[in-house]
Amino acid sequence: MSTFSPTEFEQIQSSLEEGVPALLERVISQLREKKKYHHLFEALKLRLRYQMGLPLWEHTPGEQLDPGMRDKYEDGLIEACREVGMLLLENGRVRDGWVFLQPVGDNEAAAAAIRALDVDDDNLDEIVDVTLHAGVDPELGFSLVLQNYGTCNAITTFEQTMPGRALEVQQAAAAMLLRRVHQDLLTSVKADIAQQEGSTPPQDMLAELVTQRDWLFAENAYHIDTTHLAAVVRFARLLNDPELLRLALDLTEYGRRLGAQFQYRHDEPFADFYPAHALYFRALLGEAIDEAIAYFRDKAEMLEPKQHGALPAEVYIDLLARLGRSQEAVEATITLLPHDLPTHGFAPPLFDLCRQSKRYDRLMEFCRQRDDLLGFACALLQSRLETASTPPPEL
């Protein structure tokens, strides 16, 4: 830890001859140079209080200041937090830096500073804590978990931290896991084939590799942790990118060939785990759409909500919406979604579906039936606003 020399103390003392501002600037400069950042923050506060004519040593609560002074004082403190927080981050003190930057609310700047750091054993946990758990840069934090702690830990982290996050954050994490698990499984399967057949096959899709090679699964053999495989297939339902959906579909081609003990049961409508997911992914890729819609519609219509919850209906509604069938999704929401049971938030809200399909009449009718005056008014108002903003047809 850097210490101050007698000369530096003398410089502070002599600077007072130039006035209080000069002394304060000298203190701030020396604290900054010696990287004594917590003391620097206090010195910045001291300068702010002096500039505002406030007592230097007596803490003045913000509520005791008039509104104009209070705003100026709070803005000054925020700037002090920003400076000290960024200095701490740039010097690798991630948790300490975040303590100061949290009130600033500039996650983008904090994330940029953290991304510029070299990650090592000494700061890894701090960076993961701030980026992932504090939400500064969840994509970076999750990638570090996957890279440094492995797939198993990353899956657990996904389960614990991703629910409730923004969809794009969940999608980024799901994509990382999907690519990792697909590549690991592909490598393992190719190695097995090379050992048995004497050469490594050129194909890079599991479906091509496992076809006509039933011996790969003999005696309940597997090439990757089967619980990891099932978890990543489930997470892949969040994704829209066709390339990623192809990888997810490819995993189901492998998974459906596993022994019976690895055909894990899951909540409906995915109880038949790998075949149901294959149908789902194919539909999102524009394949076998009618078959998938019929399958998930039957699940939504036939399964008792009190036993299976709202998920079967939510999956069906979401599939319709993602396929661009918003009017059908509106009708399914009204007729199939159990409105007296908690939902998983998997399906788009009815208001959004009605806005996409311009079916505000169905929304207003539904709100009448449910005695929902506010919902009725919102639908009526949105319909009127959209009608008013539509240009008249050209003659």
MARKOLSE-26407 format. One record per residue (C-alpha): x, y, z; residue in one letter; residue number from 1. Coordinates in steps of 0.02 Angstrom, whole numbers, always signed. Last residue first. Example, Ala and Ser with C-alpha at 12.3 -4.5 7.8 and 13.67 -1.06 7.14 Angstrom:
2
east = +684&north = -53&up = +357&bake = S&zator = 2
east = +615&north = -225&up = +390&bake = A&zator = 1
//
This chain:
395
east = -2954&north = +408&up = -2703&bake = L&zator = 395
east = -2817&north = +370&up = -2577&bake = E&zator = 394
east = -2875&north = +289&up = -2415&bake = P&zator = 393
east = -2874&north = +400&up = -2261&bake = P&zator = 392
east = -2717&north = +392&up = -2154&bake = P&zator = 391
east = -2726&north = +281&up = -1999&bake = T&zator = 390
east = -2681&north = +380&up = -1843&bake = S&zator = 389
east = -2863&north = +406&up = -1790&bake = A&zator = 388
east = -2902&north = +221&up = -1810&bake = T&zator = 387
east = -2750&north = +175&up = -1705&bake = E&zator = 386
east = -2800&north = +296&up = -1567&bake = L&zator = 385
east = -2981&north = +235&up = -1568&bake = R&zator = 384
east = -2930&north = +52&up = -1554&bake = S&zator = 383
east = -2808&north = +94&up = -1415&bake = Q&zator = 382
east = -2945&north = +187&up = -1320&bake = L&zator = 381
east = -3072&north = +48&up = -1337&bake = L&zator = 380
east = -2947&north = -84&up = -1283&bake = A&zator = 379
east = -2891&north = +19&up = -1134&bake = C&zator = 378
east = -3072&north = +57&up = -1084&bake = A&zator = 377
east = -3120&north = -127&up = -1091&bake = F&zator = 376
east = -2967&north = -173&up = -987&bake = G&zator = 375
east = -3016&north = -43&up = -857&bake = L&zator = 374
east = -3196&north = -101&up = -850&bake = L&zator = 373
east = -3155&north = -284&up = -825&bake = D&zator = 372
east = -3322&north = -367&up = -786&bake = D&zator = 371
east = -3251&north = -530&up = -854&bake = R&zator = 370
east = -3382&north = -544&up = -993&bake = Q&zator = 369
east = -3362&north = -361&up = -1037&bake = R&zator = 368
east = -3172&north = -382&up = -1044&bake = C&zator = 367
east = -3192&north = -526&up = -1167&bake = F&zator = 366
east = -3306&north = -423&up = -1279&bake = E&zator = 365
east = -3182&north = -279&up = -1274&bake = M&zator = 364
east = -3038&north = -396&up = -1319&bake = L&zator = 363
east = -3137&north = -476&up = -1459&bake = R&zator = 362
east = -3179&north = -304&up = -1531&bake = D&zator = 361
east = -2997&north = -252&up = -1512&bake = Y&zator = 360
east = -2951&north = -379&up = -1645&bake = R&zator = 359
east = -2817&north = -280&up = -1736&bake = K&zator = 358
east = -2716&north = -443&up = -1752&bake = S&zator = 357
east = -2555&north = -375&up = -1676&bake = Q&zator = 356
east = -2648&north = -264&up = -1552&bake = R&zator = 355
east = -2759&north = -410&up = -1503&bake = C&zator = 354
east = -2606&north = -518&up = -1471&bake = L&zator = 353
east = -2526&north = -381&up = -1367&bake = D&zator = 352
east = -2683&north = -358&up = -1263&bake = F&zator = 351
east = -2698&north = -545&up = -1237&bake = L&zator = 350
east = -2525&north = -551&up = -1158&bake = P&zator = 349
east = -2396&north = -658&up = -1249&bake = P&zator = 348
east = -2381&north = -839&up = -1190&bake = A&zator = 347
east = -2245&north = -904&up = -1074&bake = F&zator = 346
east = -2289&north = -796&up = -924&bake = G&zator = 345
east = -2297&north = -953&up = -819&bake = H&zator = 344
east = -2481&north = -934&up = -777&bake = T&zator = 343
east = -2575&north = -939&up = -612&bake = P&zator = 342
east = -2751&north = -1013&up = -622&bake = L&zator = 341
east = -2922&north = -930&up = -634&bake = D&zator = 340
east = -2895&north = -869&up = -812&bake = H&zator = 339
east = -2872&north = -1045&up = -879&bake = P&zator = 338
east = -2812&north = -1010&up = -1058&bake = L&zator = 337
east = -2920&north = -1108&up = -1180&bake = L&zator = 336
east = -3061&north = -998&up = -1245&bake = T&zator = 335
east = -2997&north = -820&up = -1233&bake = I&zator = 334
east = -2814&north = -860&up = -1259&bake = T&zator = 333
east = -2853&north = -982&up = -1400&bake = A&zator = 332
east = -2960&north = -851&up = -1487&bake = E&zator = 331
east = -2821&north = -722&up = -1477&bake = V&zator = 330
east = -2690&north = -848&up = -1535&bake = A&zator = 329
east = -2797&north = -888&up = -1687&bake = E&zator = 328
east = -2798&north = -703&up = -1729&bake = Q&zator = 327
east = -2609&north = -692&up = -1698&bake = S&zator = 326
east = -2561&north = -829&up = -1819&bake = R&zator = 325
east = -2387&north = -761&up = -1855&bake = G&zator = 324
east = -2297&north = -925&up = -1817&bake = L&zator = 323
east = -2230&north = -851&up = -1656&bake = R&zator = 322
east = -2408&north = -807&up = -1604&bake = A&zator = 321
east = -2473&north = -981&up = -1639&bake = L&zator = 320
east = -2329&north = -1059&up = -1542&bake = L&zator = 319
east = -2360&north = -941&up = -1397&bake = D&zator = 318
east = -2543&north = -989&up = -1388&bake = I&zator = 317
east = -2504&north = -1175&up = -1393&bake = Y&zator = 316
east = -2368&north = -1158&up = -1260&bake = V&zator = 315
east = -2483&north = -1055&up = -1149&bake = E&zator = 314
east = -2625&north = -1181&up = -1164&bake = A&zator = 313
east = -2514&north = -1326&up = -1112&bake = P&zator = 312
east = -2432&north = -1218&up = -976&bake = L&zator = 311
east = -2592&north = -1167&up = -885&bake = A&zator = 310
east = -2592&north = -1300&up = -751&bake = G&zator = 309
east = -2582&north = -1488&up = -776&bake = H&zator = 308
east = -2707&north = -1553&up = -648&bake = Q&zator = 307
east = -2824&north = -1404&up = -629&bake = K&zator = 306
east = -2798&north = -1366&up = -814&bake = P&zator = 305
east = -2866&north = -1536&up = -871&bake = E&zator = 304
east = -2776&north = -1587&up = -1030&bake = L&zator = 303
east = -2886&north = -1608&up = -1184&bake = M&zator = 302
east = -2895&north = -1436&up = -1262&bake = E&zator = 301
east = -2716&north = -1375&up = -1234&bake = A&zator = 300
east = -2641&north = -1545&up = -1276&bake = K&zator = 299
east = -2749&north = -1561&up = -1431&bake = D&zator = 298
east = -2694&north = -1387&up = -1485&bake = R&zator = 297
east = -2512&north = -1436&up = -1457&bake = F&zator = 296
east = -2525&north = -1586&up = -1573&bake = Y&zator = 295
east = -2634&north = -1502&up = -1704&bake = A&zator = 294
east = -2517&north = -1352&up = -1712&bake = I&zator = 293
east = -2366&north = -1465&up = -1729&bake = A&zator = 292
east = -2442&north = -1568&up = -1869&bake = E&zator = 291
east = -2500&north = -1413&up = -1961&bake = D&zator = 290
east = -2325&north = -1336&up = -1949&bake = I&zator = 289
east = -2231&north = -1488&up = -2013&bake = A&zator = 288
east = -2081&north = -1376&up = -2054&bake = E&zator = 287
east = -2071&north = -1185&up = -2046&bake = G&zator = 286
east = -1920&north = -1180&up = -1929&bake = L&zator = 285
east = -2033&north = -1134&up = -1783&bake = L&zator = 284
east = -2137&north = -1287&up = -1828&bake = A&zator = 283
east = -1983&north = -1397&up = -1828&bake = R&zator = 282
east = -1933&north = -1335&up = -1655&bake = F&zator = 281
east = -2102&north = -1379&up = -1580&bake = Y&zator = 280
east = -2115&north = -1549&up = -1664&bake = L&zator = 279
east = -1940&north = -1593&up = -1605&bake = A&zator = 278
east = -1985&north = -1534&up = -1430&bake = H&zator = 277
east = -2132&north = -1653&up = -1426&bake = A&zator = 276
east = -2026&north = -1798&up = -1492&bake = P&zator = 275
east = -1890&north = -1763&up = -1362&bake = Y&zator = 274
east = -1996&north = -1748&up = -1206&bake = F&zator = 273
east = -2153&north = -1850&up = -1221&bake = D&zator = 272
east = -2213&north = -1752&up = -1068&bake = A&zator = 271
east = -2186&north = -1591&up = -1166&bake = F&zator = 270
east = -2366&north = -1525&up = -1158&bake = P&zator = 269
east = -2359&north = -1564&up = -1015&bake = E&zator = 268
east = -2228&north = -1563&up = -879&bake = D&zator = 267
east = -2077&north = -1673&up = -909&bake = H&zator = 266
east = -2041&north = -1858&up = -911&bake = R&zator = 265
east = -1860&north = -1903&up = -942&bake = Y&zator = 264
east = -1820&north = -2023&up = -1083&bake = Q&zator = 263
east = -1653&north = -2070&up = -1006&bake = F&zator = 262
east = -1714&north = -2233&up = -927&bake = Q&zator = 261
east = -1790&north = -2281&up = -1095&bake = A&zator = 260
east = -1621&north = -2284&up = -1182&bake = G&zator = 259
east = -1569&north = -2138&up = -1291&bake = L&zator = 258
east = -1631&north = -2127&up = -1470&bake = R&zator = 257
east = -1748&north = -1978&up = -1437&bake = R&zator = 256
east = -1601&north = -1880&up = -1368&bake = G&zator = 255
east = -1496&north = -1886&up = -1525&bake = Y&zator = 254
east = -1631&north = -1821&up = -1641&bake = E&zator = 253
east = -1682&north = -1701&up = -1501&bake = T&zator = 252
east = -1508&north = -1625&up = -1502&bake = L&zator = 251
east = -1523&north = -1593&up = -1689&bake = D&zator = 250
east = -1684&north = -1496&up = -1659&bake = L&zator = 249
east = -1590&north = -1385&up = -1538&bake = A&zator = 248
east = -1450&north = -1358&up = -1664&bake = L&zator = 247
east = -1576&north = -1315&up = -1799&bake = R&zator = 246
east = -1663&north = -1195&up = -1678&bake = L&zator = 245
east = -1496&north = -1109&up = -1655&bake = L&zator = 244
east = -1474&north = -1080&up = -1841&bake = E&zator = 243
east = -1655&north = -1026&up = -1857&bake = P&zator = 242
east = -1637&north = -890&up = -1721&bake = D&zator = 241
east = -1795&north = -886&up = -1618&bake = N&zator = 240
east = -1741&north = -955&up = -1449&bake = L&zator = 239
east = -1834&north = -973&up = -1284&bake = L&zator = 238
east = -1880&north = -1154&up = -1319&bake = R&zator = 237
east = -1693&north = -1187&up = -1316&bake = A&zator = 236
east = -1698&north = -1191&up = -1125&bake = F&zator = 235
east = -1790&north = -1358&up = -1132&bake = R&zator = 234
east = -1664&north = -1434&up = -1252&bake = V&zator = 233
east = -1527&north = -1369&up = -1136&bake = V&zator = 232
east = -1603&north = -1454&up = -984&bake = A&zator = 231
east = -1628&north = -1620&up = -1073&bake = A&zator = 230
east = -1447&north = -1627&up = -1132&bake = L&zator = 229
east = -1379&north = -1579&up = -962&bake = H&zator = 228
east = -1483&north = -1717&up = -882&bake = T&zator = 227
east = -1413&north = -1839&up = -1010&bake = T&zator = 226
east = -1232&north = -1804&up = -964&bake = D&zator = 225
east = -1148&north = -1832&up = -1132&bake = I&zator = 224
east = -1106&north = -1979&up = -1245&bake = H&zator = 223
east = -1236&north = -2108&up = -1196&bake = Y&zator = 222
east = -1242&north = -2298&up = -1191&bake = A&zator = 221
east = -1400&north = -2384&up = -1129&bake = N&zator = 220
east = -1336&north = -2557&up = -1178&bake = E&zator = 219
east = -1324&north = -2506&up = -1361&bake = A&zator = 218
east = -1345&north = -2321&up = -1399&bake = F&zator = 217
east = -1204&north = -2298&up = -1525&bake = L&zator = 216
east = -1247&north = -2471&up = -1593&bake = W&zator = 215
east = -1400&north = -2393&up = -1673&bake = D&zator = 214
east = -1288&north = -2320&up = -1806&bake = R&zator = 213
east = -1406&north = -2313&up = -1954&bake = Q&zator = 212
east = -1440&north = -2128&up = -1922&bake = T&zator = 211
east = -1335&north = -2071&up = -1774&bake = V&zator = 210
east = -1210&north = -1966&up = -1873&bake = L&zator = 209
east = -1330&north = -1879&up = -1991&bake = E&zator = 208
east = -1447&north = -1827&up = -1850&bake = A&zator = 207
east = -1297&north = -1770&up = -1748&bake = L&zator = 206
east = -1248&north = -1637&up = -1872&bake = M&zator = 205
east = -1067&north = -1598&up = -1916&bake = D&zator = 204
east = -1036&north = -1737&up = -2042&bake = Q&zator = 203
east = -856&north = -1779&up = -2091&bake = P&zator = 202
east = -847&north = -1949&up = -2003&bake = P&zator = 201
east = -685&north = -1985&up = -1908&bake = T&zator = 200
east = -601&north = -2146&up = -1963&bake = S&zator = 199
east = -571&north = -2321&up = -1893&bake = G&zator = 198
east = -752&north = -2377&up = -1879&bake = E&zator = 197
east = -767&north = -2409&up = -1692&bake = Q&zator = 196
east = -643&north = -2280&up = -1626&bake = Q&zator = 195
east = -692&north = -2152&up = -1757&bake = A&zator = 194
east = -877&north = -2178&up = -1715&bake = I&zator = 193
east = -845&north = -2150&up = -1530&bake = D&zator = 192
east = -741&north = -1995&up = -1566&bake = A&zator = 191
east = -876&north = -1926&up = -1679&bake = K&zator = 190
east = -1007&north = -1951&up = -1543&bake = V&zator = 189
east = -899&north = -1861&up = -1413&bake = S&zator = 188
east = -860&north = -1713&up = -1525&bake = T&zator = 187
east = -1043&north = -1693&up = -1574&bake = L&zator = 186
east = -1096&north = -1701&up = -1392&bake = L&zator = 185
east = -971&north = -1567&up = -1341&bake = D&zator = 184
east = -1019&north = -1458&up = -1489&bake = Q&zator = 183
east = -1205&north = -1473&up = -1455&bake = H&zator = 182
east = -1180&north = -1442&up = -1269&bake = V&zator = 181
east = -1076&north = -1286&up = -1297&bake = R&zator = 180
east = -1186&north = -1213&up = -1434&bake = R&zator = 179
east = -1344&north = -1241&up = -1332&bake = L&zator = 178
east = -1267&north = -1170&up = -1174&bake = L&zator = 177
east = -1213&north = -1010&up = -1259&bake = M&zator = 176
east = -1381&north = -992&up = -1347&bake = A&zator = 175
east = -1475&north = -1014&up = -1183&bake = A&zator = 174
east = -1371&north = -874&up = -1105&bake = A&zator = 173
east = -1405&north = -754&up = -1249&bake = A&zator = 172
east = -1589&north = -801&up = -1252&bake = Q&zator = 171
east = -1610&north = -769&up = -1065&bake = Q&zator = 170
east = -1532&north = -596&up = -1084&bake = V&zator = 169
east = -1640&north = -559&up = -1237&bake = E&zator = 168
east = -1795&north = -611&up = -1140&bake = L&zator = 167
east = -1761&north = -488&up = -999&bake = A&zator = 166
east = -1730&north = -575&up = -834&bake = R&zator = 165
east = -1873&north = -649&up = -732&bake = G&zator = 164
east = -1805&north = -825&up = -736&bake = P&zator = 163
east = -1618&north = -814&up = -779&bake = M&zator = 162
east = -1533&north = -824&up = -609&bake = T&zator = 161
east = -1567&north = -992&up = -527&bake = Q&zator = 160
east = -1603&north = -1105&up = -676&bake = E&zator = 159
east = -1465&north = -1024&up = -778&bake = F&zator = 158
east = -1342&north = -1041&up = -635&bake = T&zator = 157
east = -1382&north = -1226&up = -619&bake = T&zator = 156
east = -1354&north = -1246&up = -806&bake = I&zator = 155
east = -1191&north = -1149&up = -794&bake = A&zator = 154
east = -1129&north = -1257&up = -650&bake = N&zator = 153
east = -1159&north = -1415&up = -751&bake = C&zator = 152
east = -1085&north = -1342&up = -909&bake = T&zator = 151
east = -918&north = -1290&up = -837&bake = G&zator = 150
east = -850&north = -1175&up = -703&bake = Y&zator = 149
east = -730&north = -1066&up = -803&bake = N&zator = 148
east = -802&north = -1049&up = -977&bake = Q&zator = 147
east = -986&north = -1071&up = -929&bake = L&zator = 146
east = -974&north = -956&up = -778&bake = V&zator = 145
east = -877&north = -828&up = -881&bake = L&zator = 144
east = -1010&north = -833&up = -1018&bake = S&zator = 143
east = -1144&north = -805&up = -885&bake = F&zator = 142
east = -1057&north = -650&up = -819&bake = G&zator = 141
east = -1029&north = -577&up = -993&bake = L&zator = 140
east = -1211&north = -602&up = -1042&bake = E&zator = 139
east = -1272&north = -537&up = -874&bake = P&zator = 138
east = -1182&north = -370&up = -893&bake = D&zator = 137
east = -1221&north = -257&up = -744&bake = V&zator = 136
east = -1356&north = -373&up = -675&bake = G&zator = 135
east = -1298&north = -381&up = -495&bake = A&zator = 134
east = -1294&north = -571&up = -505&bake = H&zator = 133
east = -1216&north = -582&up = -677&bake = L&zator = 132
east = -1097&north = -436&up = -701&bake = T&zator = 131
east = -1061&north = -396&up = -519&bake = V&zator = 130
east = -1047&north = -572&up = -448&bake = D&zator = 129
east = -963&north = -641&up = -603&bake = V&zator = 128
east = -833&north = -503&up = -598&bake = I&zator = 127
east = -801&north = -529&up = -412&bake = E&zator = 126
east = -785&north = -717&up = -433&bake = D&zator = 125
east = -661&north = -698&up = -576&bake = L&zator = 124
east = -552&north = -565&up = -493&bake = N&zator = 123
east = -409&north = -664&up = -417&bake = D&zator = 122
east = -422&north = -815&up = -530&bake = D&zator = 121
east = -398&north = -707&up = -684&bake = D&zator = 120
east = -500&north = -599&up = -801&bake = V&zator = 119
east = -402&north = -463&up = -890&bake = D&zator = 118
east = -506&north = -305&up = -875&bake = L&zator = 117
east = -577&north = -209&up = -1023&bake = A&zator = 116
east = -744&north = -298&up = -1007&bake = R&zator = 115
east = -759&north = -228&up = -831&bake = I&zator = 114
east = -740&north = -49&up = -891&bake = A&zator = 113
east = -867&north = -75&up = -1030&bake = A&zator = 112
east = -990&north = -154&up = -908&bake = A&zator = 111
east = -974&north = -6&up = -788&bake = A&zator = 110
east = -1003&north = +117&up = -930&bake = A&zator = 109
east = -1158&north = +23&up = -987&bake = E&zator = 108
east = -1222&north = -2&up = -811&bake = N&zator = 107
east = -1235&north = +186&up = -783&bake = D&zator = 106
east = -1353&north = +188&up = -633&bake = G&zator = 105
east = -1250&north = +312&up = -534&bake = V&zator = 104
east = -1308&north = +241&up = -367&bake = P&zator = 103
east = -1229&north = +72&up = -414&bake = Q&zator = 102
east = -1064&north = +151&up = -467&bake = L&zator = 101
east = -992&north = +171&up = -291&bake = F&zator = 100
east = -1028&north = -5&up = -230&bake = V&zator = 99
east = -985&north = -68&up = -405&bake = W&zator = 98
east = -807&north = -5&up = -387&bake = G&zator = 97
east = -782&north = -98&up = -224&bake = D&zator = 96
east = -846&north = -258&up = -303&bake = R&zator = 95
east = -735&north = -239&up = -456&bake = V&zator = 94
east = -569&north = -186&up = -384&bake = R&zator = 93
east = -474&north = -215&up = -546&bake = G&zator = 92
east = -389&north = -47&up = -558&bake = N&zator = 91
east = -507&north = +12&up = -695&bake = E&zator = 90
east = -651&north = -39&up = -584&bake = L&zator = 89
east = -587&north = +64&up = -438&bake = L&zator = 88
east = -559&north = +216&up = -548&bake = L&zator = 87
east = -733&north = +197&up = -622&bake = M&zator = 86
east = -812&north = +192&up = -450&bake = G&zator = 85
east = -713&north = +342&up = -388&bake = V&zator = 84
east = -762&north = +451&up = -535&bake = E&zator = 83
east = -944&north = +396&up = -542&bake = R&zator = 82
east = -969&north = +408&up = -354&bake = C&zator = 81
east = -900&north = +586&up = -356&bake = A&zator = 80
east = -1016&north = +628&up = -501&bake = E&zator = 79
east = -1163&north = +558&up = -404&bake = I&zator = 78
east = -1113&north = +659&up = -251&bake = L&zator = 77
east = -1111&north = +819&up = -353&bake = G&zator = 76
east = -1283&north = +782&up = -426&bake = D&zator = 75
east = -1348&north = +753&up = -249&bake = E&zator = 74
east = -1279&north = +920&up = -190&bake = Y&zator = 73
east = -1350&north = +1014&up = -339&bake = K&zator = 72
east = -1520&north = +933&up = -318&bake = D&zator = 71
east = -1521&north = +973&up = -131&bake = R&zator = 70
east = -1468&north = +1153&up = -162&bake = M&zator = 69
east = -1613&north = +1181&up = -282&bake = G&zator = 68
east = -1739&north = +1092&up = -172&bake = P&zator = 67
east = -1692&north = +1186&up = -12&bake = D&zator = 66
east = -1578&north = +1088&up = +102&bake = L&zator = 65
east = -1633&north = +1001&up = +262&bake = Q&zator = 64
east = -1698&north = +851&up = +163&bake = E&zator = 63
east = -1524&north = +817&up = +99&bake = G&zator = 62
east = -1456&north = +782&up = +273&bake = P&zator = 61
east = -1314&north = +899&up = +321&bake = T&zator = 60
east = -1165&north = +808&up = +392&bake = H&zator = 59
east = -1059&north = +924&up = +497&bake = E&zator = 58
east = -875&north = +926&up = +455&bake = W&zator = 57
east = -868&north = +1044&up = +307&bake = L&zator = 56
east = -1020&north = +1151&up = +344&bake = P&zator = 55
east = -1102&north = +1195&up = +178&bake = L&zator = 54
east = -1048&north = +1340&up = +68&bake = G&zator = 53
east = -1082&north = +1247&up = -94&bake = M&zator = 52
east = -901&north = +1247&up = -149&bake = Q&zator = 51
east = -846&north = +1189&up = +24&bake = Y&zator = 50
east = -974&north = +1048&up = +25&bake = R&zator = 49
east = -917&north = +991&up = -147&bake = L&zator = 48
east = -733&north = +997&up = -98&bake = R&zator = 47
east = -767&north = +891&up = +56&bake = L&zator = 46
east = -869&north = +767&up = -46&bake = K&zator = 45
east = -722&north = +751&up = -167&bake = L&zator = 44
east = -607&north = +723&up = -18&bake = A&zator = 43
east = -722&north = +587&up = +50&bake = E&zator = 42
east = -720&north = +501&up = -118&bake = F&zator = 41
east = -532&north = +513&up = -127&bake = L&zator = 40
east = -520&north = +430&up = +45&bake = H&zator = 39
east = -610&north = +280&up = -28&bake = H&zator = 38
east = -499&north = +289&up = -182&bake = Y&zator = 37
east = -328&north = +287&up = -103&bake = K&zator = 36
east = -248&north = +257&up = -273&bake = K&zator = 35
east = -88&north = +351&up = -225&bake = K&zator = 34
east = -109&north = +468&up = -374&bake = E&zator = 33
east = -293&north = +496&up = -338&bake = R&zator = 32
east = -257&north = +534&up = -156&bake = L&zator = 31
east = -120&north = +654&up = -209&bake = Q&zator = 30
east = -229&north = +747&up = -332&bake = S&zator = 29
east = -377&north = +759&up = -213&bake = I&zator = 28
east = -267&north = +828&up = -74&bake = V&zator = 27
east = -187&north = +955&up = -192&bake = R&zator = 26
east = -357&north = +1008&up = -258&bake = E&zator = 25
east = -420&north = +1033&up = -80&bake = L&zator = 24
east = -270&north = +1138&up = -34&bake = L&zator = 23
east = -287&north = +1245&up = -189&bake = A&zator = 22
east = -473&north = +1273&up = -154&bake = P&zator = 21
east = -432&north = +1325&up = +26&bake = V&zator = 20
east = -311&north = +1462&up = -23&bake = G&zator = 19
east = -138&north = +1482&up = -99&bake = E&zator = 18
east = -58&north = +1482&up = +74&bake = E&zator = 17
east = -153&north = +1320&up = +105&bake = L&zator = 16
east = -38&north = +1238&up = -22&bake = S&zator = 15
east = +104&north = +1245&up = +104&bake = S&zator = 14
east = +20&north = +1120&up = +220&bake = Q&zator = 13
east = -22&north = +998&up = +81&bake = I&zator = 12
east = +154&north = +1011&up = +12&bake = Q&zator = 11
east = +223&north = +978&up = +187&bake = E&zator = 10
east = +120&north = +819&up = +197&bake = F&zator = 9
east = +191&north = +768&up = +29&bake = E&zator = 8
east = +368&north = +801&up = +88&bake = T&zator = 7
east = +343&north = +692&up = +241&bake = P&zator = 6
east = +307&north = +548&up = +121&bake = S&zator = 5
east = +135&north = +475&up = +92&bake = F&zator = 4
east = +108&north = +288&up = +90&bake = T&zator = 3
east = +72&north = +169&up = -52&bake = S&zator = 2
east = +0&north = +0&up = +0&bake = M&zator = 1
//
